[in-house]
Amino acid sequence: MLCPQLLHAQETPLLPEEKPQIETRHTAVLERVQPGYVAPGIPLGGFRLAPSVEVTGIHDDNIFGTQDDRVADSLLRIQPQLALQSQWARNSLSLDAKGKIDRYLNRSTENIADYSVTGRGVFDINQATTLTTAIRAEGIHQSRLSQDIFSQTIKPIYYTQQSGAVLLAHDFNKLRLSTTARVARFDFRDGQLADGSIADYQPSDNMSYRVGVRASYAQTPSIAWFTSASYNIRRFRTGSIETPKRDSNGFELLAGVSFEPAALIRGSIGIGYIQQRFRLPFYNDLGGLGFNATVQFFPTQLTTVTIRGNRSVLDSGIPGSGGYLSTQGSIQIDHEWLRQLILSASLGYQDSRFNNLDRTDGRISAKASATYRISRYAGLKFGFERLDQSSNGTDRYRAFKDNRATIGLTLTR
């Protein structure tokens, strides 16, 4: 049996955010640096090396994300990291290498080993112009809880990603103009089904390109107005009878404001329009209202409340569908208690509407954690996560609940 599928590879930010034009008045709990709890690192000439490892015990009551016949298991997760950062007065180079190794107690087919290596450079061409570059190589396994999974392979699907990006920004007094370019390549390995047949994932292999421009005007030290535009091209290696090639072009137009007044609040809110057009008439185009917003409240110096929301078009992993319109929102509360203990809780929701299918998914996620700083070299973290997915429509898929408890130790140098 041949099961062609398309997967959406979740992207993580490759380029750092631009330096804010407005004055920074507040420091969020998770941004605060506490004297006595920062690892010194290892000096290496003009660089500093910061090695660390996080060892976490996890118990998951639904490792396959199934509606019926839930399977529970425990695992040990080891996450080593090496961060090399230059210590120059001007310009900077950094190299960050991460790993993630999962070892399950009973289900050894779920064991994975992932990696990510990122290099970045920031160059001050002059006092008003900055060039930022970044490259990344990753090897990742798809999560069993992803809503893009359509059938269960014996082992999680593995894919690699290579990406590169560049950002050029120039300040004209109160006006800042910037442009970005990004390219990414995704290559998926085939999977094997329980009956021994091969699940063909070549239709998931793709190249994506994105260019963008942004203009921001700082009206005062506490408020800046901006407008941005981006254009993307997505090209897939091949298709199938059930799922033709999902090549598409799209754009995003946003306008908004960044602010940090004397009041205990700061944020950035952009609203506009998004659209993704598919080259083949087989697929329905996606588009509508677009937005990207982050707002933080500081009721006290020890408490931060963060609200986020965004809307975007993502590639679908479901046969017959080219993509889906994803609307996400979340609220997170972080509280610092006695310098050593950070308590965090968050609640999030995602609404996904697939084109060419009568299917709408809803995902509710809740998280709570406590991070205890033992010293500058060690810390403990306790956590609990819950995911509740629903699926509606004549083409609905799985609805499931998953609960996960964690306890971890982080060692740094």
N, C-alpha and C positions, 0 to 999 in steps of 0.2 A: 504494500500500500504506500502510495506517495502522498505525503502531507506537506505541501508547500505552505510556509508561514512567513510572515513579516513581523519583525520585532522593532519596537522603538527603543533606541539606545538613549538612555537618559544622559543629557549633557551636564557637565559641571562647569562653572565659570573658569575660563582659561586666562583671561586678562583681569588684572585687579581693577577695582573701581577707580575712576578719575579722582584726583584730589578735589575736595569740595571748594567751591568758590566762596561760600559763606563761612562765617566764623563758627568754630566748634565750641559750644558752651558747656555741653554735658558729656559725660562718659557713661556708657551703658555698663551694666554689671559684668557682662561677659567680655567687655573690652578693657576693663580696669586691670592695671598691673599692680599687684600687691608686693611691696618690698619684703624680701625674705622668702618669697615663694616663687621666684623666677630662677630657673636653672641657668648657671653661668655659661654652659657650653664649653667647647674645646677650641682655643685659639689655634688657627692654622695660617700663619703669616697675615695677609690682609683679609682673611676669611674667618668665620666662626662656624664650627660644626656643632649641631644640636641633635644628638641621637636620642631616641626614645623607643619604648615598646609598651604596648597596652595588651594585657592578658585578661580576657573576659570569659566568664562562665555564663552560658545562656540556656534557658529552658523555654522551648516553644511548643505550644499545645496543638499546632496545626501546620507542620512544616511544609506540606504540599498545597496549602490554601484551598482545601476541598470543602464542599458543602456537606457531604456525608462521608462516613468512614474516615474520620479525622485521625491523623497519625501524630503522636507527640514524640519528642526526642530532646536530648540535651547535647550541647556541643561546647567545645573550647575554641575560642577565637583569639588568634595571635596577630597583632598589627604592629610590625616594626616600622620605623621611620627614621630617615636621615635627612636633615635639613642643613644645607650649606649656604651661608649668606655672607656677602662681602661687607666689609666694615669701612668702606671708603667715604670720604666727606662728600663726594659728588659722584653721580652715577652708581648703579648697583647691579650685581649679578646674583642669581640664586639658583640652586638646584635642590629639588625636593623629590625623594624617592620613598614610596610607600608600598607596603605589602599587606595582604589580608589572607590569612590561612585559617580555614574552618575544618575542624575534625569532630565528626559526630560520634556519639556513644554507640548507637545501634545501626544507623543508616549510613554506611560508608560510601554509598553512591552519591551522597550529597556533599562529600568532602570537596573543597575547592582551594585553589591558590591563585589569588589575583595580584596584579602589580600596577603601579602607576608611577611614571617618571616625568617630572615637569621642570623645564628650564625657563627662566625669565630674565630679561634685561631691561633696565630703565636708564635712558640716556638723556641728560640735559643738554640739548643742542645749544641753547642759550637760556637766558633768564626767563624767556617767555614761551619757549618751545620744548616739548618733551616727546621723546619717542620711546614706546614700550613694545617689546616683542616677547613672544612666548611660544614654546613648542611642547608637545606632550605625546607620550606613547603609553597605552594602557592595554591590559589584558583582563577582561572582566567576564564573570558568569552572570547570566540573567537570573534575577530573583524569582523564586517559585511563586511569590505573591504578586507579581506584575500582572496588571490587567490586560497586557498584550499577549499573554500566553493562551493558546487555544487548545493544546493537548499536552499531556504529560510525557515527556521523554524520560528515558531511564536515568540520565544524568542531566544536570542543568546545562543549558546552552551556553557555549563559550564564544566570545567575539573579541576582536582587537580593534583599537581605535588609534589613529595617528592624526594629530591636529596641529595647526599653527595659526597664529594670529598676530596682528600688528595694530597699534594705536598711535596716532599722531595728533597731538593737541597743541594749540597756540592761543595765547592770551593777548587780546588787544585791550589793555586796561580792564574795563568791566565786562567786555565781551570775550567769550571763549568759543573757539571753533575746534571741532575734533572730527576725525574720520577713523573708521575701523575696517579691517578686512579679516576674514576668517575662512579657513578651509579645513574639512574633516573627512576622513575616510573610515568606513566601517566594513569589516570583513567577519562573516559569521561561519562557524563550523556547523556541519550537519549534525543532527541528533539521531538517536536510535529509539524506536518505540518498543513497547513491551512485547509485541509479536515478532520482533526481530527486523522489521522493515526500517528503512531509512527515511527520516524527515529531512527534506531538502530545504536548506536555508539560504541557498544562493540568491533567491529573489530579494533577500534582505540586504545584500551587499550594496553599498551606495557611497556616493561622494556628495558632499554638501558644501555650498559656497555662500558666503554672506558678506555684504558690504553695507556700511552705515555711515551717516553723518549726523552731527549734533551741534546745535548752537545754543549757548546759555548766556543770559545777561544778568549780572548781579546788580539789581536795583539798589539794594542796601546791603550792609554786612550780614543781614539776617534773612534775606529773601532773594532768590534767583529764579527767573523764568526761563524755560527751555522748550525747544522743539527738536524732534528727532525723526529720522526716516531711515529705514533699512530695507534691503532687497535680498531675497534668498533664492538659490537654485538648488534643487534636489534631483540627482540623477542616479537611477538604480541600474544594476548590472543586467538584470533579466527579469522576466515575469513568468506567468503560467496561464493556463486557460481559465482557471478559477480567479486568479488575481493577476491581471495584466500589469505591466510596468507602471509604477506609481510616480513617474517623473512629474515634477510640478515646479512652478515658480510662484513666489509670494512676496508680500510686502507688509510693513508695519509703519503707521504714521501716528506719532504721539505728540502731545503738547501738554505742558504742565508747569509745576512749580516745586522748587526745593526750599525748605524754610527751617530756621532754628531761631525763633525769637527768644526774648528774655524769659517768657513763660516756659514751664517745664514740659516742652514738647519739641520734636523735630521730625522731619520726614521729607519724602519726595513722592509726588503724585503725578502720574502721566495718564492721559485719556486720549483715545483716538480711534483708529480703524485698522483692522487686520484682514488680510485675504490671502488664500492659497488657491491657485488655479492649476488644475491637472491637465496634462497635455492630451490624454486620451479622453474621449467623451464618455467612456465607461463610468468614470467617477464624477460625482457631484462636487462642485467647488465648495469651499468652506470660507466663511468670513463673517464679519460683524463687528460689534463694539470691541475695542481692545483697551486694556488698561494694565498698568504696572505701578503698584503703590507700596510704600513702606512708611509707617508712622510709628514713632516711639514716644511713650509718655514716661515721665520721671516723677511719680508721686512723692518719692523720697530719694535721697542719694543712694540708698541701698536697694531700691526696687526699680526695675525696668519692665514696662509693658510694651510689647511689640506686636503690631498688627500688619499683616501682609496680604496682598491680593494681586493676582495677575490672570491674564487670559491669553492663550496662544493656540496655534494649530500644531498638533503633533502627529508624527507618522504612526499609522496603526499596525498592530501585529496580528490582526484578524483577517483571515482569507476573505476576499471580496470587498474589503474596505480599504480606502486609500489613506485615511487619516481621521482625526477627531478633534473637535473643538473642546479644549480643556479650560475650565474655569476653576481657580483655586483660591482659597482664603484660609488664613490661620491667625490665631492669637497665642502669644507666649508671654509668660510671666517669669521673670528671674529675680530672685531675692538673695542678697548676700547677708549672711548671719555670722557675726563674730570673726570676720575676715577669712576664716578657714572653711566655712561651709556655704555652698551655693545650692539653693533649692530652685528647681525649674519645673514648670508645667505648661503644656501646650495642647491646643485643640485645633484640628484642621479639617477642611472639607474640600473634596474635588468632585466636580461634575463633568462627565465626559460624554459627548454626543458624537457618535460615529456616522460618517457619511456612507451612503449606499446600504445601510442596515437600519432596521427598526430596533435600535438598542441605545439605552442611556444607562451609564454606570454612575453610582455614587459611592464615594469612599470617605468614611469618617475615621480619622486617626486621633488618638489621645496618647500623650506621653507624660511621664513624671520621672524626675531624677533628682538625686542628691549627690553632689560632688564634694568630697572632703579632702582638703589639702593637708597632708601629713607633714610635708616639708617641701623645700624647693626641688627635691629629687623624687618625690613619690606622692601619689594621690589615689584615693578610692572613689569609686562611682557605683551607685546603686540606681537601677532604673526599672521601669515597667512601661510597656507599650501595648496598645490595643488597636487593631485595624478591623473595621467593619465595612465590608463591600456588599453593595446591592447591585442588581442588574435587572433592567426592565425593558419590555418590548417583545415582539414576536421573535427577534433574533437574540434575546438575552442569553448570557452565558452563566457563569457561576456566581453565586452569592455565598460569602463565607465570613467567618470571624476568626481572628487570630490573636492570641495573647502571648506576650513574651516578657520574661523576667530576666534581668541581667545583674551581675556583680563583677566589677572589673578593678584591676590594679594597673596604674600607669607609672612607669619608671622613666626618669629623664636624667640627662647629664648636662 
